[in-house]
Amino acid sequence: MNSSAAGSRIGLLSVFGSTLFQLSGVFMLSPLMLLMLKKAEVSTTVAGLFAATTWLGVLIVTPFASVITQRLGRRQTMWLASSMPLVAALGFFTTNTLWLWFVLELMAGIAGGLRWVLAEAFIAEFAPPRQMGRYIGIYATMVGMTFVIGPTLLAWAGTDSNTALWLVVTLLSLGLAWTALIPVLPPDHDQHTTRIGLHGLWQAVLAHPVIILGGTLLAIPSGMLADRFASPAQGRRLMMRAFTGLILLVTLASPFAVSHTALVWPLAFVWGAAGGALYTLSMTDIGASNKGLALINSTAVLVLTYTLGGLSASAACGALIDVSVGVGFPALMVSVAVVGLLALFKAKMASSAY
C-alpha cells in the first residue's frame, strides 16, 4: 500500500470516527437542552426560537465555508468546527443565563454548519474514485444512526443527574480527538482559480442545479450500485431520475393516507429510503467532479439547500396540515417532486446538447 492510499484510509477512518462521536453527542445534547429549558419554565415560543438558532448558525456560515477554509486550511478549520460544540456544551452546563445560551447555541450552529460542509468534502476527497458512492453511502447511513444513538443514550443516562452532561462532554471530546488524526493534505490545487464566498457559492449552484436530500436507508446500496455503472456519472443521473420518479408516485398516493392511516408508515418508509439514495447520489456526483475549494463550495450548496429546505418545508407543511391536510399538503409535496423530476430531465437534455 502506497503512502497516498494509506493516508486516504486514515483520513476516512478519522472523519468517520469524529463524526460518529461528535454527532452522537450533538443529538444527545439537543433534546437535553430542550428538557433543561422546560425545567427552567421558559415558554414554548422561546424553546422553539432556541431550536431555530441552530439552523440560523448553519445559514450564516455556509456561504463562507470556503473563505474560512482558504484562510485557515482544511484540517485547522475542521479542528475549529469540532472544538466549538464542546465549548458551547461546557458553557451550557456552567451558566443559567438564557441570552448566553442563545449565543452558545448560535456558535454551535455555526460550527455544525462548517463541520457539515468539511466532513462531506473530506469523504469525497479521501474516497477512492471507483468506490466513492459506497463510502458516501456508508457515511450517510452512519449520520442517520447518530440521530438514534444520541437520544437513546440520553434515555439511558436520564436527566435527573449529571451523568448525561458528562456523557455529552465525553462524546464531543472523543469526536475532537478523532479529528486530530486527519492527515496533512496538500495545498488546494484550485486555491487561486476557484471563487470563494457568495460568488463561489453561486458558481457551485450553477454547476449543480439539482440537489435532493432525504433519509438514509438506501444510502449504501445506491452508492455501491452507482459505482458499478460503466459510466458512473450517467448511472448516477439515471438513478436520480428513477428515485425522484418513485417519490412522485408515492406522493400521489398520500391523499389516501388521510382516511387510511395504515398507509402513513409505508409512505414515510419509501420517502426516506428514496431520499437517502438521492442524497448519496448527489454528494457522490459533487465529489466526483470537484476537488479542493471547488469541492468545499459545492458541498456548501448541498448543506445550504438542505437547511433552507428543512426550514421552509417545516413551516409550509405544518401550516398546510392544519389548513388542508387532504388536499393542500399532498399538492405541495407533489409539486416539489414534479419540480425536482423536471429539473433532472432538464439537466439531462442540457448535458446531451454538449
C-alpha atoms as one frame of an Amber mdcrd trajectory, in Angstrom:
protein
   0.000   0.000   0.000   1.476   3.380  -1.008   1.555   6.345   1.334  -1.256
   8.114  -0.542  -3.620   5.146  -0.171  -2.675   4.732   3.485  -3.293   8.428
   4.098  -6.690   8.197   2.418  -7.706   5.268   4.621  -6.575   7.063   7.761
  -8.412  10.157   6.562 -11.645   8.242   6.004 -11.354   6.489   9.370 -10.700
   9.759  11.207 -13.661  11.553   9.592 -15.963   8.591  10.257 -14.801   8.297
  13.872 -15.038  12.003  14.637 -18.483  12.249  13.029 -19.839   9.230  14.909
 -18.835  10.531  18.330 -19.484  14.219  17.735 -22.931  13.873  16.161 -23.949
  11.349  18.815 -23.020  13.986  21.383 -24.816  16.747  19.484 -28.022  14.733
  19.091 -27.870  13.830  22.757 -27.318  17.465  23.716 -30.191  18.889  21.619
 -33.079  17.144  23.441 -31.264  17.575  26.748 -31.184  21.350  26.228 -34.912
  21.434  25.468 -35.577  19.493  28.664 -33.385  21.916  30.605 -35.352  24.831
  29.127 -38.579  23.135  30.155 -37.288  22.763  33.711 -36.414  26.456  33.646
 -40.091  27.091  32.782 -39.436  29.124  29.641 -42.260  29.454  27.127 -42.702
  27.103  24.190 -42.057  30.038  21.862 -38.664  30.698  23.421 -37.807  26.991
  23.253 -38.738  26.977  19.564 -36.585  30.024  18.889 -33.722  28.327  20.704
 -34.010  25.275  18.441 -34.179  27.512  15.352 -30.979  29.278  16.425 -29.007
  26.190  15.398 -30.270  26.433  11.818 -29.602  30.169  11.820 -25.966  29.421
  12.604 -25.790  26.935   9.728 -27.283  29.512   7.348 -24.832  32.189   8.472
 -21.666  30.158   7.970 -22.431  28.016   4.917 -21.859  30.690   2.235 -18.485
  31.499   3.782 -17.211  27.957   4.401 -14.747  28.162   1.503 -13.467  31.577
   2.664 -12.762  30.289   6.172 -11.223  27.095   4.802  -8.916  29.010   2.475
  -7.743  31.263   5.296  -7.203  28.591   7.955  -6.635  25.403   5.965  -8.910
  22.375   5.860  -7.522  20.498   8.872  -7.364  23.592  11.069 -10.907  24.583
  10.096 -12.125  21.096  10.959 -10.420  21.318  14.364 -12.077  24.684  14.997
 -15.502  23.384  13.958 -15.093  20.311  16.175 -13.956  22.230  19.254 -16.708
  24.888  19.273 -19.575  22.483  20.183 -17.514  21.261  23.137 -17.001  24.852
  24.304 -20.730  25.502  23.865 -21.672  22.388  25.854 -19.385  23.379  28.728
 -20.984  26.829  28.648 -24.495  25.363  28.823 -23.546  23.352  31.880 -21.834
  26.182  33.765 -24.304  29.055  33.341 -28.071  29.517  33.570 -28.146  32.854
  31.721 -30.685  32.445  28.914 -29.280  35.023  26.494 -25.850  33.424  26.823
 -27.392  30.056  25.965 -28.674  31.594  22.732 -25.193  32.902  21.910 -23.655
  29.498  22.616 -26.310  27.749  20.525 -25.655  30.110  17.622 -21.940  29.389
  17.933 -22.634  25.646  17.966 -24.840  26.025  14.876 -22.102  27.909  13.035
 -19.620  25.190  13.968 -22.074  22.484  12.957 -22.623  24.019   9.531 -18.903
  24.397   8.945 -18.204  20.845  10.065 -21.053  19.521   7.930 -19.524  21.012
   4.785 -15.980  19.917   5.610 -16.789  16.351   6.682 -18.641  15.550   3.462
 -15.931  17.233   1.399 -13.278  15.164   3.216 -15.149  11.930   2.481 -15.282
  12.795  -1.222 -11.600  13.793  -1.154 -10.326  10.662   0.604 -12.575   8.025
  -1.016 -11.170   6.003  -3.961 -12.825   7.324  -7.155 -14.416   3.992  -8.093
 -15.717   3.455  -4.547 -16.871   6.985  -3.774 -20.569   6.091  -3.833 -20.026
   3.256  -1.361 -18.155   5.397   1.162 -20.559   8.325   0.913 -23.430   5.871
   1.360 -21.808   4.400   4.464 -21.229   7.909   5.801 -24.843   8.958   5.202
 -26.075   5.809   6.937 -23.816   6.424   9.922 -25.058  10.010  10.227 -28.616
   8.673  10.269 -27.645   6.280  13.057 -26.430   9.140  15.253 -29.967  10.567
  15.236 -30.913   7.417  17.156 -27.752   6.916  19.218 -27.855  10.368  20.856
 -31.440  10.277  22.177 -31.026   6.613  23.159 -28.002   7.462  25.300 -29.963
  10.328  26.869 -32.823   7.972  27.730 -30.320   5.538  29.254 -28.447   8.184
  31.272 -31.550  10.072  32.371 -31.828  13.788  33.013 -32.028  13.884  36.803
 -28.275  13.640  37.396 -25.057  14.942  35.868 -24.411  11.661  34.041 -25.964
  12.902  30.798 -23.987  16.144  30.936 -20.661  14.408  31.322 -21.544  11.836
  28.679 -22.189  14.647  26.188 -18.832  16.237  27.033 -17.097  12.856  26.676
 -18.625  12.180  23.253 -17.738  15.642  21.954 -14.191  15.288  23.314 -13.761
  11.928  21.587 -15.003  13.467  18.351 -12.419  16.234  18.667  -9.676  13.680
  19.376 -10.543  11.692  16.226 -10.356  14.911  14.206  -6.694  15.260  15.160
  -5.948  12.083  13.165  -6.879  13.657   9.822  -3.689  13.506   7.716  -1.948
  16.553   6.301  -3.403  17.479   2.928  -1.587  19.114   0.008  -2.493  22.722
  -0.823  -5.713  23.110  -2.788  -4.834  22.956  -6.467  -7.536  25.488  -7.259
  -6.905  27.987  -4.470  -6.009  30.708  -6.992  -8.710  29.901  -9.558 -11.845
  28.915  -7.634 -14.087  31.744  -6.487 -14.991  31.663  -2.812 -17.644  33.188
  -0.563 -21.041  34.131  -2.002 -19.691  34.280  -5.564 -18.211  30.815  -5.224
 -21.435  29.501  -3.753 -23.430  30.847  -6.697 -20.917  29.305  -9.103 -21.444
  25.957  -7.389 -25.229  26.376  -7.643 -24.913  26.827 -11.399 -22.694  23.754
 -11.638 -25.010  21.561  -9.551 -28.605  22.727 -10.067 -30.306  19.678  -8.604
 -29.627  18.550  -5.024 -32.279  16.455  -3.321 -31.979  15.224   0.218 -33.635
  12.677   2.493 -33.153   9.726   4.809 -30.507   7.016   4.916 -31.898   3.562
   4.232 -30.793   3.138   0.605 -27.641   5.207   1.020 -25.163   2.319   0.918
 -26.884   0.173  -1.784 -27.434   3.138  -4.093 -23.845   4.300  -3.690 -22.470
   0.835  -4.434 -24.766   0.419  -7.433 -23.727   3.789  -8.854 -20.070   2.715
  -8.671 -20.804  -0.303 -10.903 -22.002   1.571 -13.986 -19.602   1.678 -16.932
 -20.168   5.444 -16.873 -20.696   6.270 -13.177 -21.822   9.832 -13.963 -24.579
   8.671 -16.330 -25.532   5.933 -13.886 -25.927   8.423 -11.041 -28.153  10.706
 -13.121 -30.302   7.765 -14.240 -30.741   6.601 -10.645 -31.588  10.148  -9.520
 -34.404  10.303 -12.059 -35.646   6.864 -11.025 -35.733   7.670  -7.305 -37.333
  11.070  -7.887 -39.992   9.388 -10.014 -40.558   6.892  -7.198 -41.066   9.742
  -4.727 -43.574  11.342  -7.105 -45.550   8.103  -7.495 -45.665   7.514  -3.746
 -46.632  11.135  -3.094 -49.591  10.797  -5.463 -50.912   8.158  -3.064 -50.529
  10.389   0.009 -54.103  11.847  -0.048 -55.416   8.350   0.686 -53.366   8.260
   3.906 -55.778  10.745   5.487 -58.548   8.143   5.596 -56.289   5.060   5.636
 -53.719   5.789   8.329 -52.032   2.423   7.823 -50.518   3.908   4.647 -48.556
   6.518   6.593 -45.708   4.214   7.605 -45.015   2.639   4.180 -45.230   6.070
   2.549 -42.738   7.518   5.023 -40.539   4.429   4.564 -40.305   4.922   0.787
 -39.820   8.692   1.080 -36.938   8.228   3.497 -35.308   5.419   1.524 -35.530
   7.201  -1.826 -34.448  10.493  -0.266 -31.407   8.847   1.293 -30.440   7.407
  -2.075 -30.790  10.824  -3.716 -28.618  12.420  -1.036 -25.879   9.831  -1.579
 -26.008  10.149  -5.360 -25.934  13.965  -5.176 -22.915  14.014  -2.874 -21.150
  11.373  -4.973 -21.775  13.425  -8.116 -20.355  16.510  -6.437 -17.323  14.632
  -5.110 -16.558  13.027  -8.474 -16.455  16.324 -10.352 -14.756  18.641  -7.842
 -11.672  18.800  -5.684 -10.150  21.328  -3.313 -12.008  24.587  -2.749 -14.456
  23.839  -5.557 -15.486  20.762  -3.581 -15.976  22.905  -0.465 -18.157  25.333
  -2.444 -20.284  22.565  -3.942 -20.708  20.789  -0.615 -21.747  24.120   0.902
 -24.537  24.289  -1.686 -25.682  20.843  -0.558 -25.754  21.897   3.086 -27.395
  25.250   2.354 -30.091  23.585   0.251 -30.759  21.042   2.993 -31.013  23.785
   5.604 -33.305  26.011   3.543 -35.436  23.008   2.645 -35.724  21.995   6.285
 -36.754  25.474   7.360 -39.230  26.186   4.557 -40.743  22.699   4.434 -41.338
  22.569   8.175 -43.177  25.890   8.171 -45.165  25.334   4.962 -46.142  21.728
   5.655 -47.083  22.485   9.240 -49.454  25.229   8.112 -50.946  23.132   5.306
 -51.565  20.172   7.610 -53.663  22.474   9.804 -55.495  24.098   6.894 -55.826
  21.385   4.241 -54.284  18.051   5.165 -56.146  16.131   2.461 -55.533  18.457
  -0.496 -53.087  21.306   0.152 -50.423  19.228   1.876 -50.285  16.468  -0.791
 -50.469  19.095  -3.558 -47.384  20.836  -2.188 -45.444  17.577  -1.957 -46.449
  16.530  -5.474 -45.387  19.945  -6.771 -41.956  19.632  -5.169 -41.473  16.135
  -6.623 -42.565  17.297 -10.095 -40.192  20.272  -9.997 -37.318  18.003  -8.961
 -38.043  15.492 -11.712 -38.363  18.212 -14.369 -35.082  19.755 -13.222 -33.332
  16.405 -13.574 -34.678  15.895 -17.089 -33.712  19.462 -17.976 -30.178  18.764
 -16.752 -30.139  15.577 -18.873 -31.172  17.481 -22.009 -28.628  20.214 -21.303
 -25.810  17.676 -20.937 -26.902  15.869 -24.119 -26.687  19.122 -26.064 -22.927
  19.376 -25.474
